[in-house]
């Protein structure tokens, strides 16, 4: 195991540096954990508040942020923490973030530019700019909210940059207009990672957004269908960059549901759309207040799963 992510109402590190409590409680089903496995020896440790684990192929690193509920303090702490994370992955020989997960305390609190998510984006972009990340090298990423007091940031880094994939139905997040905050979100819609004999498609948070505008406010069923259409378009676009043009298949999906009472409706819709895919349902606040559901996850080449040496799965606790 390279990393183990536990779901529940606690955000913080476990006793083992590989163990991450993300702060998002699971909805329904048997309790599971998300396990990232790799071949070979895994080394792990802690440096400057960053918890890390690495194999020959990949590095996971996590950090937790406390800001006392102040949006500007969150911005500054995010900038500082991302700089420390970026320094660590450089020092350990995995200089490029492939995938990032950001689970933010009270993500929707605050109005206008003082919303906590907007200030999070500003802090992250400052750190990325200092390390010369750009539109061509931003990682896949998700940003969701929880009700704990510690913001969790954890990253998957590689020795080489992944191939960023954009969605033809959506404006790239880093090109969002000023109305969405002082700094555009710094992430790619997906990232294609070479893993020896196979490729993994890291799918960023995907919701009911077309162009740059949210769609179907208050209509859960319509938001789900738009989200599915966005995932279809993302898979289709990624096929252009995969080995021999093979279509990636969803392998593990994390489904974030704003309102707990919507769980069963969301579960049925996702199960019907992805009947052969592992899915984990989590209670989370979406980065835009009007959005009710978001999906991210991992896809693999449809004929490569038996040969996969690195990847994630959900296992019973």
ZAZA-779139 format. One line per field, with one value per residue (C-alpha): residue number from 1; chain; x, y, z. Coordinates in steps of 0.05 Angstrom, whole numbers, plus 32768, in hexadecimal, padded with zeros to 4 digits. Example, Ala and Ser with C-alpha at 12.3 -4.5 7.8 and 13.67 -1.06 7.14 Angstrom:
seq = (1:2) $
mol = (A:A) $
xx = (80F6:8111) $
yy = (7FA6:7FEB) $
zz = (809C:808F) $
//
This chain:
seq = (1:2:3:4:5:6:7:8:9:10:11:12:13:14:15:16:17:18:19:20:21:22:23:24:25:26:27:28:29:30:31:32:33:34:35:36:37:38:39:40:41:42:43:44:45:46:47:48:49:50:51:52:53:54:55:56:57:58:59:60:61:62:63:64:65:66:67:68:69:70:71:72:73:74:75:76:77:78:79:80:81:82:83:84:85:86:87:88:89:90:91:92:93:94:95:96:97:98:99:100:101:102:103:104:105:106:107:108:109:110:111:112:113:114:115:116:117:118:119:120:121:122:123:124:125:126:127:128:129:130:131:132:133:134:135:136:137:138:139:140:141:142:143:144:145:146:147:148:149:150:151:152:153:154:155:156:157:158:159:160:161:162:163:164:165:166:167:168:169:170:171:172:173:174:175:176:177:178:179:180:181:182:183:184:185:186:187:188:189:190:191:192:193:194:195:196:197:198:199:200:201:202:203:204:205:206:207:208:209:210:211:212:213:214:215:216:217:218:219:220:221:222:223:224:225:226:227:228:229:230:231:232:233:234:235:236:237:238:239:240:241:242:243:244:245:246:247:248:249:250:251:252:253:254:255:256:257:258:259:260:261:262:263:264:265:266:267:268:269:270:271:272:273:274:275:276:277:278:279:280:281:282:283:284:285:286:287:288:289:290:291:292:293:294:295:296:297:298:299:300:301:302:303:304:305:306:307:308:309:310:311:312:313:314:315:316:317) $
mol = (A:A:A:A:A:A:A:A:A:A:A:A:A:A:A:A:A:A:A:A:A:A:A:A:A:A:A:A:A:A:A:A:A:A:A:A:A:A:A:A:A:A:A:A:A:A:A:A:A:A:A:A:A:A:A:A:A:A:A:A:A:A:A:A:A:A:A:A:A:A:A:A:A:A:A:A:A:A:A:A:A:A:A:A:A:A:A:A:A:A:A:A:A:A:A:A:A:A:A:A:A:A:A:A:A:A:A:A:A:A:A:A:A:A:A:A:A:A:A:A:A:A:A:A:A:A:A:A:A:A:A:A:A:A:A:A:A:A:A:A:A:A:A:A:A:A:A:A:A:A:A:A:A:A:A:A:A:A:A:A:A:A:A:A:A:A:A:A:A:A:A:A:A:A:A:A:A:A:A:A:A:A:A:A:A:A:A:A:A:A:A:A:A:A:A:A:A:A:A:A:A:A:A:A:A:A:A:A:A:A:A:A:A:A:A:A:A:A:A:A:A:A:A:A:A:A:A:A:A:A:A:A:A:A:A:A:A:A:A:A:A:A:A:A:A:A:A:A:A:A:A:A:A:A:A:A:A:A:A:A:A:A:A:A:A:A:A:A:A:A:A:A:A:A:A:A:A:A:A:A:A:A:A:A:A:A:A:A:A:A:A:A:A:A:A:A:A:A:A:A:A:A:A:A:A:A:A:A:A:A:A:A:A:A:A:A:A) $
xx = (8000:801B:7FE1:7FA0:7F68:7F33:7EEF:7ECC:7EC1:7F0B:7F41:7F89:7FC3:7FC1:7FF8:8018:8030:800B:7FC8:7F9D:7F5B:7F3B:7F00:7EC8:7E96:7E7F:7E36:7E16:7E34:7E68:7E9F:7EDB:7F1F:7F43:7F84:7FBB:7FE9:802B:805F:80A1:80B9:8095:80BA:8096:80A2:8092:80B6:80A1:805A:8055:8045:8062:8068:808D:809C:80C7:808D:8067:8065:802A:8030:7FFC:7FF6:7FBF:7FB1:7F90:7F7B:7F49:7F12:7F31:7F31:7F70:7F94:7F7E:7F9B:7FDE:7FE1:7FCF:8006:8039:8022:8024:806A:8080:805E:807E:80C2:80BB:80A7:80E2:8113:80FA:8101:80B8:80B5:8070:802B:7FFF:7FC1:7FAB:7F72:7F5E:7F29:7F1C:7EFC:7EBC:7ECC:7E8E:7E93:7E9C:7E80:7E9D:7EE9:7EEB:7ECC:7EFC:7F00:7F14:7F4A:7F62:7F6A:7F92:7FC2:7FCC:7FD9:800D:8034:802C:8045:8082:8091:8084:8046:801D:7FE0:8007:801F:7FE6:7FD1:7F8D:7F6B:7F2C:7F16:7EDD:7EC5:7EBC:7EA8:7EE9:7F1A:7F56:7F5D:7F7C:7FAA:7FC8:7FEE:8005:8047:806F:80B4:8097:805C:801A:7FF7:7FC0:7F7C:7F47:7EFD:7EE2:7E9F:7EBE:7EEA:7F2D:7F2A:7F69:7F45:7F08:7EF3:7EFE:7EB8:7ECF:7F03:7F47:7F6B:7F51:7F52:7F96:7F87:7F7D:7F3B:7F61:7FA9:7FC3:7FFA:8028:8030:805D:8032:7FF3:7FD8:7FAC:7F7C:7F75:7F31:7F29:7EEA:7EB3:7E6F:7E36:7E5E:7E5C:7E8B:7E9A:7E52:7E2E:7DF1:7DAD:7DAE:7D81:7D75:7D9C:7D88:7D9C:7DDE:7DEE:7DE1:7E0C:7E44:7E3F:7E43:7E82:7EA1:7E91:7EB2:7EEF:7EF7:7EEF:7F22:7F54:7F50:7F76:7FB2:7FB1:7FDB:7FBF:7F81:7F63:7F27:7F33:7EFE:7EE9:7F09:7EFA:7ECC:7EC3:7E7F:7E76:7E2F:7E1E:7DDB:7DDA:7D91:7DA5:7DD2:7DA2:7D8F:7DD8:7DEC:7DB7:7DCA:7E15:7E0A:7DDF:7E12:7E50:7E36:7E7B:7EA2:7EB4:7E93:7E9A:7E67:7E7D:7E59:7E7D:7E71:7E7F:7EAA:7E6F:7E33:7E00:7E1E:7E02:7E30:7E76:7E9D:7EE7:7F0F:7F40:7F3A:7F66:7F70:7F38:7F67:7F9F:7F82:7FA0:7FE6:7FDE:8017:7FFE:7FB9:7F80:7F46:7F11:7F16:7EEA:7F03) $
yy = (8000:8044:806B:805C:8090:8088:80A9:80C5:8104:810D:8132:8123:80F2:80AB:808A:8070:80A7:8083:808A:80C6:80DA:8107:8123:810D:80DA:80A1:809A:8055:8012:7FEB:8017:8018:8038:804E:802A:803C:8001:7FFB:7FC6:7FC5:7FE2:801E:8050:8083:80BB:8101:8142:8189:8174:814F:8104:80DD:8098:8084:8049:8045:8060:8093:80BF:80D0:810C:812B:8168:8185:81D0:81F6:823E:824E:825A:8298:8299:82C3:8297:825B:827C:8288:8243:8221:8247:8234:81EC:81E2:81FF:81CD:8194:81A9:81AE:8168:8146:8168:8151:8109:8106:8109:8151:8154:8150:8120:8123:814E:8147:8184:817A:81BF:81D2:81FB:8203:822E:825D:82A7:82D5:82EC:82EA:82DA:8296:8263:823B:827A:828A:8242:8249:8289:8269:822B:8254:827E:823F:8221:8261:8261:821A:822B:8201:8218:8206:81CE:81AF:81B7:8175:8155:816B:816C:819E:818C:81A4:8182:8196:8188:81BD:81A5:81AD:816E:8172:8134:8129:80F3:8106:80E5:80E7:8104:8132:8111:8126:8159:814D:8183:817A:8196:81A5:81D1:820F:81FB:820C:8237:8262:8271:82BB:82EA:82DF:829E:82BE:82E2:82A3:826F:8227:8208:81C2:8197:8173:8131:8117:80DA:80B6:8081:8046:8015:7FE7:800F:8056:8074:80AD:80D9:80FA:813D:8154:8154:8174:8196:81CD:81DD:8212:8233:8238:820B:81E8:81D3:81F5:81CE:8194:8158:8129:815B:816A:8120:8118:8155:8138:80F6:8119:813E:80FD:80DE:8118:8114:80C9:80D5:810E:80E5:80AC:80D9:80D6:808D:8054:803D:8068:8038:8054:8059:803A:8055:8029:804D:8089:80B5:80D6:8115:8124:8167:8153:8111:8106:8103:80C7:8090:80B7:80C3:807C:805F:808F:8081:8035:8036:8060:803A:7FF4:7FD4:800A:800F:804D:806E:80A2:80DA:8114:8153:819C:81AB:81E7:820D:8215:8206:81C2:8184:814D:8143:8106:80F7:80B7:808C:806C:8037:801C:7FEA:7FB0:7FC1:7FB5:7F6E:7F8B:7FC8:7FD2:8012:802C:8033:8009:800D:7FD5:7FC4:7FDE) $
zz = (8000:7FEB:800A:802F:8031:8067:8062:809F:80C9:80D9:80B2:80C6:80C0:80D8:8101:80C1:8091:8059:807C:806A:808D:8059:8081:8052:806F:8044:8030:802F:8021:8046:8063:8034:802F:7FEF:7FE7:7FB6:7FA9:7F85:7F78:7F9C:7FDE:7FFD:8029:8054:8085:809D:808E:80A1:80AD:806B:806D:8032:8015:7FD6:7FA9:7F6C:7F42:7F6B:7FA8:7FD4:8003:8031:805D:808A:8091:80CA:80C1:80F8:80C5:80A6:805A:8053:8084:805B:801C:803E:805E:801C:7FF8:802E:8031:7FE6:7FE4:8019:7FF3:7FB2:7FD3:7FF0:7FAF:7F8C:7FC2:7FBE:7F73:7F5E:7F46:7F25:7F45:7F1D:7F49:7F84:7FB5:7FDE:8014:8031:8072:8066:801C:800D:8049:803A:8004:7FC2:7FBE:8008:7FFD:8019:7FD8:7FB1:7FE4:7FE1:7F96:7F9F:7FD0:7FA4:7F66:7F89:7F9C:7F56:7F36:7F63:7F4B:7F02:7EF9:7EBD:7E95:7E74:7EB6:7EE7:7F07:7F0A:7F4A:7F74:7FA9:7FD7:801B:805E:80A4:80C9:80DF:80B6:806B:804D:8011:7FF4:7FB3:7F85:7F64:7F2D:7F10:7ED0:7EC2:7EAF:7E6F:7E80:7E5F:7E56:7E4B:7E09:7E2B:7E60:7E64:7E83:7ECD:7EC7:7E93:7EBE:7EBB:7EF6:7F11:7F30:7F5C:7F5F:7F47:7F16:7F2F:7F1D:7F05:7EC7:7EBA:7EBA:7EB6:7E92:7EB7:7E9A:7EC9:7EA7:7E7D:7E87:7E8E:7EC4:7EB7:7EF5:7EF0:7F12:7F35:7F00:7F0A:7EE6:7EC4:7E79:7E60:7EA2:7EBB:7EEB:7ECE:7EEA:7F2E:7F5E:7F2D:7F45:7F0C:7ED7:7EFB:7EFC:7EB1:7EA1:7ECE:7EA9:7E66:7E7E:7E93:7E4F:7E2C:7E58:7E4A:7E00:7DFF:7E27:7DF3:7DC3:7DF2:7E0A:7DF0:7DAC:7DB8:7DEA:7E0F:7E5B:7E88:7ECB:7F01:7F43:7F4C:7F88:7F88:7FB3:7FC9:7FE8:8008:802D:801A:7FD1:7FDB:7FC3:7F85:7F74:7F83:7F55:7F1C:7F22:7F28:7EE9:7EC2:7EDC:7EEF:7EEF:7F13:7F5D:7F79:7FBD:7FD2:8001:8023:800C:7FFB:7FB2:7FA2:7F84:7FB1:7F7B:7F69:7F8A:7F72:7F58:7F40:7F3A:7F36:7F0F:7ECB:7EAC:7E66:7E5B:7E4A:7E7B:7EC0:7EC8:7EBD:7EE9:7F1A:7F3A:7F4A:7F7C:7F94:7FCA:7FFE:8039:807B) $
//
